[in-house]
């Protein structure tokens, strides 16, 4: 099985603009931003999508969300931001590696799509 785009970034096979990294997660600037601030944060462990996470992943999932909030604060998104997790083709998923989009820097309308 070939590596996902995010696994290649984790392994430093593909360059990325890294915003945050620790032992469990990596956050990078999105190469196709949908808002003035658009960062993607993902676990270093491959979990293909949220629907495939298991009870054993609960600490990793909590860590991912807490670090997303920490990154948003570091990015000075004090007027608010949106966290988005896409699941499956109809949900907009394009990389089969669980990730969370941090979007901000402008008013985000609802509904989103």
Beta strands, then each sheet from edge to edge (+ up, - down):
strand 1: 18-21
strand 2: 25-29
strand 3: 37-43
strand 4: 81-84
strand 5: 99-104
sheet 1: 1+ 2- 3+ 5- 4+
end
